[in-house]
Amino acid sequence: MPGTESDTTSATVLNERYLQGYLAWLRFEKRYSELTAENYARDLRHLFELSGETPLSTLKVHQIRRYVAQLHGQGLSGRSLARMLSAWRGFFTYLMRDHGHSDNPCTGLRAPKSPKTLPQALSPDEAGRLMAIPGDDAEALRDKAIVELLYSSGLRLAELVSMELADMQAFLGSGEVRVTGKGNKTRIVPLGSFATTALQAWLAVRDQLALAGETALFVGARGQRISPRVVQLRMKQWGIKLGITSNVHPHLLRHSFATHVLQSSGDLRAVQEMLGHASISTTQVYTHLDYQYLSKIYDAAHPRAKRKP
C-alpha cells in the first residue's frame, strides 16, 4: 500500500525521495533539459510545502483545489498555476505507475483564467542598441555573442546554455546552426552574419575563460558551462547600462526575433519552424503582437487616424 512506507518515514523525507526519482525519470527517460527539470522541482516543492506532513497518497481533489486557491490568493497568475498543475498532475501519474498510488487528485482540475497578455518585444532600434555591447575583454565578447545569437536565431535560454563548442565550430560559416530544444528535438535555425562575426570574436578568446577539456560553447567566470542565471543577470545589467527601459532577459530576445521576422516576412509557418513550436497556435500570439505594432504605426502616421469626423 502506498501509505505503508509513510508510517515509518516522514512525509518530508518520502516526498524528497519521490521527487529525486521523478527528476531522474524526466532527465534520463524523457530527456528533459536540466533547466526544465529544475522548473518541475520548483513547482513540486510548492506542493510539498502546502501539503506539509500529509502523505501524498492521501491527498484528494478538494485539497489540491484549496492549494491552488491559496497560491492564486498570493498573486500567482492563472498561467503559472496551469503550469504548476500540469507538473503536479505528471508527478502523481508517475507515483501511480511506479509507487503504487491509487489516485491522481489533479485530474480534471483547471487553473483560474487570467487575462491574456501579449509577449513583450524590443523595437528594432532597441535591439540594435543591445547588440552594440562595448568592450573587447573575454566576458564582453562572450555576452555580445550570446545576445547576437539569441536575437539572430530565436533560441530558448536552455538551448543556448546547452550548446556545444564542437557543434558551433562545425556549423559556423554555414549561415545556420543546429540546436536541441524541448523534448530533445533537434532543429536547424538561421545564423545571421552579425551573429557569426560575434561568435568568431568570442571563439578567438574563449580559451581565456574556459577550463581545459570544457565542451560548452559558452562558459562562465569559473571556466565551466555558463549557467542560465548568469546569462539572465548579465543581460539585465547590459540592458540597464545601455539605457534600454524594458526589462531585458533572454526570452525577450526570442520574442523580438519572432516579432521582427514576422513583421518583415508575414510567414507564420517559417517562424513556427524557427522557434521550434510544436503547434502553430503557440506561434500565433505573434500575429497579435504584430497587429498591435502596426496599429501604433497607423495611429501615429495616418492623417485621419485620430481626427474626429
Buried (B, 14 or more C-beta within 10 A) or exposed (E): EBEEBBEEEEBEEBBEEBBEBBBEBBBEEEEBBBBBBBBBBEBBEBBBEBBEEEBBBBBEBEBBEEBBEEBBEEEBBBBBBBBBBBBBBBBBBBBBEEBEBEBBBBEEBEBEEBEEEBBBBBBEEBBEBBBEBEEEEBBBBBBBBBBBBBBBBBBBBBBBBBBBBEBBEEBBEEEEBBBBBBEEEEBBBBBBEBBBEBBEBBBEBBEEBBEEEBEBBBBBEEBEBBBBEBBBEBBBEBBEEBEBEBEBBBBBBBBBBBBBBBBEEEEBEBBBBBBBBEEEEEBBBBBEBBEEBEEEEEEEEEEEEEEEE
